[in-house]
Every structure is written in C-alpha cells, then in structure tokens.
C-alpha cells in the first residue's frame, strides 16, 4: 500500500514548504532536508510541546523566524517564545503576508493550527 501524508515537507509554492510536524524528530528531519541552505521559519507552537528544543535543532537552517499567531488556547505565551528565540540568538518578528517574497525560502512548521493559520492568510 502506498500512503501519502500531506503536510509533511510539502511544497505549496516554489519557495514555500509546509510541515505539520511539531516535535524534535520532525525538526531533525527538516534540518537534514534543508541542510546547507537557509529558510525563513514561519512558526508557533503549543505550550506543551518542546519548542525550545525544536528551535535549537532548526537553528542552523534558520535565517529568521516569523511568529505567526494561532487562535488556540494551547498556544505558547508569545513572551516565552520571544525569550526562547532571544536566548538562542535567532532573529525574529511577527508574521505578515506583506513580507512574503519570491526571493526567500519559507518553511511553515508547527501544528495543523500553524499551517492552517498560514494558509488562511496567504491565500486570502
């Protein structure tokens, strides 16, 4: 049986990849997939996930992080996420579709809520 899992390292545009994995194992796979290149990471996390570990694993491939807001009571406190990014020395700002350019590679990574939030904003 050939099963395809959509939302795992799936290209939705030539320079935009989405991935609904939100754990260290998925981060390791993506770090290997993008090894030798840089991405703008569009990201958020649930507070009960290992977001600091995920970001540390992805740090070698991150040019910058764009924090995307998600409408979910489980979302990590933005102050805690910002503190983690600062501690890791990763440049960040908040996501805006106006900042999307064809000259950068983007990785939208996190839960289905993160990818859904991105797709709703990007395609509207």
Phi, psi and omega in degrees: 000132179256110181250132176250129179257109180283146180094005175248110182048046183262126176282127174248353174202163182305331183240014181232122177244137175247149176209125183269003174293144181215042180221169182301323180297316177295320179298320178297319179296319179290321178300321178290318181299320183261010182309133179088356179233176179234145177229155165270118183269118173265117197213152164198174185208163169276150184295336181271006179262164182274060187295326178295318178294317178302312181294323177296320178295319183279346185313318181298339181255359184270125170277314177198164177247136171249113181282121179258134180284138176237142181268083181205131182296344180273356182299143178297147176298126182304326179295320179292320178295316178299318180298321178295315179298318178297316180299323180277353180071034180257126178294140181209161168203180181269145185294140171213133179297338179294338181275352181290128180228152179286353184267000178239155172261133183243141172237115176264112189227133178152201182290176174303327179298321179294310181296318179298317178299317179297310182298318177302318182281320184292319185265006179259000000 
